[in-house]
Each structure stands twice: as C-alpha cells, then as structure tokens.
Amino acid sequence: MINKIRLQPLIPLRDNAVLGYEALYKKEDTADYPSAVDILASIVSSNAYKNNSRLFINMTVKDIVDTDFCGLFCDILIKNQIDGSNIVLEVSENTPPECLSIAKRTLSLLRLHNVKIALDDFGTNYSSLSFLNELPVDIVKVDKKFIQEAPSNRKSRALLKFCTDVSHDFGCEVVAEGIETQDQLDCGKDAGVDLGQGFFFSVPLHFRKKTASHIELEEYASLSMRRTLITQQCHNP
C-alpha cells in the first residue's frame, strides 16, 4: 500500500514553512478507497511519519459508520506513541446526511484522543453550514474551485472570504486547496486563509525509500516549493 500513498505538504500562508502533509492514496478505478486505519498503519510501519508534524488522512463513509473504527485507529496511535493532536482526520461534505448522527458520535470519540477533525470540500453542497454546525470540526478545507476562480471572479472571491470568516467564527482553521498560482495565493491571503495546499507549493511527494523520514520529506518539499516559485517568477517577470 505504501507505494500508492503520496504526501502533499500543507503550508501556513504567513511563512511558507511545511506544517504537515495530507496522505493521498492513488487507488485503482474499481477498488474502494482504503480505511484511514490502513493508511495510518502503512505510514507508521514504513517509518515515514515522525511525531512532529500534522498528518491529514481521509476517512471513508465506511470508517464513519464502523463502530470499531475509533478503537482500531486509536490503538495505532497509542502503540506508536503518536500525539493525537498531530493527526487530522478528514470527513467529506459528501457524507450522506443520514450518517450525520453516527458521524458526530464517531468524531466526538476521536476528539477524546485529541485527534483533530477537518471538514473537506466545504462549500460544495447546501449542507455545508449544517455540517459545520453539527459536527465537532477543528479545520475547514474550502473546496478548490473557490480559490482557483478567485483571481478572475468577484463572486468566488466573496464566497472564499465568506467561507473563511464563517469558519473562523466557529473557531476553525481554514485550508485553501488547489492553489496553483501566485494570484490564487494572494487571494487566499486576502481572504484570511490560514493554510494552503496545491501544486504552487509542491506536488504530492513519493516516498523516496521505505525508511523515508519526515526530515527527508520536508527537505524534498522545500526543494519542490523553491522550484515552483522559480518557475512562477520566470513566467511572471
């Protein structure tokens, strides 16, 4: 499984340091997305995670409704002495509304172990505000269409600012996904976004070897960001 996992850096917009990574899984078209338990176990077993950065992992609907999920996931944290506050589990806004009560219970149990919860794809459905109000959310990941359309679309800029302000009012950090240009980055900063993620900073990173360390990945991410910034500067003198 580890060969199909890529780590994409998340960057604080105020200083461009690498804060953490999202674990992205490249799945086969006919296969199901693996459980967050399996992804965490694979990363831990490969020594690819060190307990000093945030690690974002996507939950599936099956994870949310599985009564054993919290115990299995937290067992890995405890056995490997991982600080739960460095782990962020992402729940999609596309989660069926009928699963909302189960999701609330599962996510509340995870937060007892200090695991943070992120609401992904925020703004894509009418249920956005309902999910934000009902679920124990710490981080909001605004859908990439808002940041990508923001430089050329006044309404998208307004919606990006609205999503950011509402999320901050709920006490949540805000991540803008899909940042690919300097103009998009500037719009994110203007809207008050906290963290950025996207090809402007770095492509999703391969594990360079099975024993890749967080330090190696961070250095690689920094090199990737510098290459991207140099390319941007060359195209926009």
C-alpha positions in Angstrom: 0.0 0.0 0.0 2.8 2.4 0.8 3.7 2.6 -2.9 0.3 4.2 -3.6 0.5 6.8 -0.9 1.7 10.3 -1.6 2.2 13.1 0.9 1.3 16.6 -0.2 2.5 19.4 2.1 0.3 22.0 3.8 1.8 25.4 4.1 0.9 28.3 6.5 0.3 31.3 4.2 2.1 33.6 6.7 5.5 32.0 6.4 5.6 29.2 3.8 7.0 26.6 6.3 5.9 23.0 5.9 3.3 22.4 8.7 2.2 18.9 7.7 1.1 16.6 5.0 -2.1 15.1 3.6 -1.8 11.4 2.8 -3.2 10.9 -0.7 -4.0 7.4 -1.9 -3.8 6.5 -5.6 -6.5 3.8 -6.0 -7.5 1.6 -8.8 -10.7 2.7 -10.6 -12.6 -0.4 -9.4 -11.1 -0.5 -5.9 -12.5 1.0 -2.8 -10.6 3.8 -1.0 -8.8 2.2 2.0 -9.7 2.8 5.5 -7.9 5.6 7.4 -6.8 2.8 9.8 -5.0 1.0 7.0 -3.4 4.2 5.7 -2.1 5.2 9.1 -0.8 1.7 9.8 1.0 1.7 6.5 2.7 5.0 7.0 3.7 4.2 10.6 5.1 0.8 9.6 7.3 2.4 6.9 8.8 4.9 9.4 7.5 7.6 7.1 5.9 9.7 9.9 7.7 11.4 12.7 5.7 12.8 15.7 6.4 16.4 15.0 4.1 17.4 12.1 0.5 17.2 11.2 -0.7 14.2 9.2 -4.1 14.6 7.4 -5.9 11.3 6.4 -9.2 11.0 4.7 -12.0 9.0 6.3 -14.4 6.9 4.2 -18.1 6.6 4.9 -17.4 3.1 6.0 -15.0 4.4 8.6 -17.6 6.8 9.9 -20.3 4.1 10.4 -17.9 1.4 11.6 -18.3 1.1 15.4 -14.8 -0.4 15.7 -13.1 2.4 13.8 -12.2 4.6 16.7 -10.7 1.8 18.8 -8.7 0.4 15.9 -7.4 3.9 14.9 -6.5 5.0 18.4 -4.8 1.7 19.2 -2.3 2.6 16.5 -1.7 6.0 18.0 -1.2 4.6 21.5 1.1 1.7 20.4 3.3 4.0 18.4 3.2 6.8 21.0 1.8 9.3 18.4 0.3 12.5 19.8 -3.3 12.5 18.6 -3.3 16.3 18.3 -0.9 15.9 15.3 -3.4 13.7 13.4 -6.2 15.2 11.4 -9.0 13.0 10.0 -10.9 14.5 7.1 -14.6 13.9 6.7 -16.1 14.8 3.3 -19.0 17.1 3.0 -20.3 14.5 0.6 -21.0 12.2 3.6 -24.7 11.2 3.3 -26.9 13.3 5.7 -28.4 10.1 7.2 -24.9 9.3 8.5 -24.7 12.6 10.3 -25.6 11.4 13.8 -23.2 8.4 13.5 -20.5 10.7 12.2 -21.0 13.1 15.2 -20.6 10.2 17.6 -17.5 8.7 15.9 -15.8 12.1 15.5 -16.5 13.0 19.1 -14.9 9.8 20.3 -11.8 10.5 18.2 -11.5 14.0 19.7 -11.4 12.5 23.2 -8.0 11.2 22.0 -7.1 14.7 20.8 -7.4 13.8 17.1 -8.4 16.8 15.1 -11.3 16.8 12.6 -11.3 18.5 9.2 -14.4 19.1 7.1 -13.3 18.6 3.5 -14.8 20.1 0.3 -16.5 22.9 2.2 -18.9 24.9 0.1 -19.8 22.3 -2.5 -23.2 21.4 -1.1 -26.1 23.2 0.6 -25.3 21.1 3.7 -22.1 23.0 4.3 -23.3 25.1 7.2 -25.3 22.3 8.7 -22.2 20.0 8.8 -20.1 22.8 10.3 -22.8 23.4 12.9 -23.5 19.7 13.8 -20.0 18.1 13.6 -17.1 18.7 16.0 -14.9 20.3 13.4 -11.4 21.9 14.0 -10.3 22.6 10.4 -12.3 23.6 7.3 -10.9 22.8 3.9 -12.5 25.1 1.4 -13.3 23.5 -2.0 -10.6 24.3 -4.6 -13.0 25.8 -7.1 -13.3 29.0 -4.9 -9.5 29.6 -4.7 -9.0 28.7 -8.4 -11.7 31.0 -9.6 -11.0 33.8 -7.2 -8.5 35.9 -9.2 -10.9 36.3 -12.1 -14.3 36.1 -10.4 -15.5 38.6 -7.9 -18.3 36.3 -6.6 -15.8 33.5 -6.0 -13.6 35.9 -4.0 -16.6 36.9 -1.9 -17.5 33.3 -1.3 -14.0 32.4 -0.3 -14.0 35.3 2.2 -17.4 34.3 3.4 -16.4 30.6 4.0 -13.2 31.8 5.7 -15.0 34.2 8.0 -17.7 31.8 9.0 -15.2 29.0 9.7 -13.1 31.4 11.9 -16.3 32.4 13.8 -16.7 28.7 14.6 -13.1 28.6 15.9 -11.8 26.6 12.9 -8.6 26.9 10.9 -9.1 27.3 7.2 -7.2 25.5 4.4 -7.4 26.5 0.7 -6.9 23.5 -1.5 -5.8 23.6 -5.1 -3.5 26.7 -5.0 -1.6 26.7 -8.3 -0.6 30.3 -9.0 0.7 33.4 -7.2 -2.6 35.2 -7.9 -4.6 32.4 -6.2 -2.2 32.5 -3.2 -2.7 36.3 -2.9 -6.4 35.8 -3.0 -6.1 33.3 -0.2 -4.1 35.7 1.9 -6.5 38.5 1.3 -9.4 36.3 2.4 -7.6 35.4 5.6 -7.0 31.7 4.8 -4.6 30.0 7.3 -3.1 27.2 5.3 -2.6 26.4 1.6 -2.2 23.2 -0.3 -1.6 22.7 -4.0 0.9 22.4 -6.9 2.1 26.0 -6.3 3.9 24.8 -3.2 4.6 21.1 -4.1 3.3 18.2 -6.0 2.3 15.1 -3.9 5.5 13.5 -2.8 6.6 9.9 -3.4 8.3 8.1 -0.6 11.9 8.1 -1.7 12.6 4.8 0.1 10.8 2.6 2.6 12.6 4.2 5.5 12.0 7.8 4.4 11.9 10.1 7.3 9.9 13.2 7.9 13.0 15.3 7.6 13.8 13.9 4.2 10.3 14.5 3.0 10.3 18.1 4.4 13.6 18.9 2.6 12.2 17.4 -0.6 9.1 19.6 -0.2 11.2 22.7 0.3 13.1 21.9 -2.8 9.9 21.4 -4.7 8.5 24.7 -3.5 11.6 26.5 -4.5 11.5 25.0 -8.0 7.8 26.0 -8.3 8.4 29.6 -7.1 11.4 30.0 -9.5 9.2 28.7 -12.4 6.4 31.2 -11.4 8.9 34.0 -11.4 10.3 33.1 -14.8 6.8 33.1 -16.3 5.8 36.3 -14.5 8.9 38.6 -14.5 
